[in-house]
């Protein structure tokens, strides 16, 4: 099943037989996904949603998470790898709260289970990317 869900850059051609699924933020000419990472990179647009999630992460029990979130609050942005890694905690909370991400993960998991091949697309792949977190979560739901 793992070979049927890949992560690709939105600028790259989707391999034959795969259905493109955009998982990035709203960008010019492209509607955002429910999986768009609310943790922006340093130098990118800082939003109220970014502040909210950074505040949540700044209260996390793990000291490293708190430190990275506090630095991001000061800088109004995250480093590439940190934004991708911390998205796992954000997505976990969104799912726990029953946000739209939960139903979207369940839907993608069901599609994968039925044999559809999915290409999760984001702007940062192949750099560290939150789409890998989405991939892991979809695989988890597909295996249930």
N, C-alpha and C positions, 0 to 999 in steps of 0.2 A: 504494500500500500504506500510505503514511503516514496517510492519512485514515481508515484502518480500525483505528487504535490511538490512543486518547485518554487523557488523565489527567483524572480528576474527583474532587471531594471526596466522601467516603463519605456525607456527609449529603445530597448532591444526588441527584435522580432520575437514573438511568442512561438516556441517550437510547435511544429505540426502535431495536431492531436490534443493540444492543451487549450483549455478555456482560460482567457485572461480574467483575473479578478484583481482590480485595483484596490490596494489597502492603504494608500497614502492620504495625506492631508489635501485639503482644497488647494488647488493651484490654478493659475490662469488657464482657462479653457478646460479645466478638469474638475468635476465635482468630487468633493472629499468622501472618503469611506468612513464607516463607523469605526474602523480600525486605525484611522489616522492617528499617529502618535502625538499626543498633546504636549509632549516635552520637546520644545524646539531647540535646534542647535544654536550655539552662541552666534550672534550676528543676524539671526533670523527674527521673524516677527514674534514678539512676546505677547501673550494673550491672557485674559482673565482665567481661562481654562488652564493655561500653563502655570499661572500663579497658584490656582487651587490645588493642582496635583503636586506641585513643588511643596506647598504647605503641608499636604498630607504626607509626603515622603520625608519631610523634615521632622516629622514626629514618629518615624518608623523605629522599631526596636533596635535595628542594626545600625551601629554607629557609622559605618561606611556609607550607608544609604543616606543617613541624616547629613553627613558631611558634604556629600555630592549635591544633595538638594539645596543645602544652605549656600554653597558656592554658586549654584545655578541661580538662586534667588538674587544674589548680589550681582552676578554677571548678566542676568536675564537671558540665560541660555545654557545648554549642556554641551559637553563634548560628544562627538559622534558615538563612540562606544557606550558611554554612560546613558545616553538617551535611549539607545536600543536595549541595553540591559535592564534599565529601570522600567521600561515599558511592560515587562513581565509582571511587575507588581501592580502597575496601573490596570492592566487588562484583568488580572486576578480580582481586583476590587470591583471593577465594572461588572464582571460576571457575577460576583458574589451579591452585588446589589440588584441583579436581574436587569441590568441595562440592555439596550438593544444589541450589544455585543454578544450576549448570551445566545439570543435567537439566531444571530448571524453565524456564530460558530457552530451551532447545532445544524443549521441548514448546510453549511459547507461540509461538515462532517458527514451528513447524510448523502450529499452529492458524491463525495469521495468514496463512501462505502458502496454506492451503486455503480462505481467504476469510472466516474467522470475524472478526467485528468485536469488538474488545476495549476495554473501559473499565477502565483501571487506576485503582483507588480508594485514596486515602490521606486522612488527616485534614487535612493542611496545604495541599493544593491549594486555591486557585490561588497561594498563596504559593510561594516557592522550595521545591521538593519532590523528594525522591529518586525519586519515581515517574517523573519525566522521564528519569532515568538508566536506570531499568528499561526504559522505552519505547525509548530509544536502543539498548539492548542487545538487546531483542526484535527490533527492526527489523534489526539487524546479523545476527542468527541467521536471520531470515526470508529475508534476501537471499542466503544462502549456497547 
